[in-house]
Amino acid sequence: MYVRNYFFKCNDCDKNTAIKAICLACGDRAKIRKSGLQFFSECEKCGTSELFHTNPANR
């Protein structure tokens, strides 16, 4: 089974932390979907999709 996870990277300690999203509508675990610079939290249980994070355009 292949699972893709997204991570936040700390610029101070250079470590990664897995993003664990919870659906705000039902409280169930949500999946993270990436589209360009935007990350969305999507819940299969209730069918919601919410913008979770947007990366800056210039790095």
C-alpha positions in Angstrom: 0.0 0.0 0.0 1.4 3.4 -1.0 0.5 6.4 1.1 1.5 10.0 0.3 1.9 12.3 3.2 2.6 16.0 3.3 4.9 17.6 5.9 5.6 21.0 7.4 9.3 21.8 7.5 10.7 23.8 10.4 13.3 26.3 9.2 14.8 26.6 12.8 15.5 22.9 13.4 15.3 21.6 9.8 12.9 18.8 10.9 9.6 17.7 9.3 6.3 17.2 11.0 3.5 15.3 9.3 0.3 17.3 8.6 -2.6 15.6 10.3 -5.8 17.2 9.2 -9.2 16.8 10.9 -12.5 17.7 9.2 -14.0 20.8 10.8 -17.5 19.7 9.8 -17.6 16.1 11.2 -14.3 15.7 13.2 -13.2 12.7 11.1 -9.7 12.4 9.8 -9.3 14.3 6.5 -6.8 13.9 3.6 -4.6 16.6 2.2 -4.7 17.4 -1.5 -2.3 19.7 -3.2 -3.2 22.0 -6.2 -0.4 24.3 -7.3 0.6 26.3 -4.2 -2.6 25.5 -2.3 -3.3 22.6 0.0 -6.8 21.4 0.7 -8.3 19.4 3.6 -10.8 16.9 2.1 -13.1 14.6 4.0 -14.5 11.5 2.3 -17.1 11.0 5.0 -19.0 14.2 4.6 -17.6 15.4 1.2 -16.2 18.7 2.3 -13.1 20.4 0.9 -11.5 23.4 2.6 -8.4 25.4 1.8 -5.8 24.4 4.5 -2.7 26.3 3.5 -1.2 28.3 0.7 2.6 28.3 0.0 4.2 31.7 -0.8 4.6 32.3 -4.5 8.3 33.4 -4.2 10.7 31.4 -2.2 
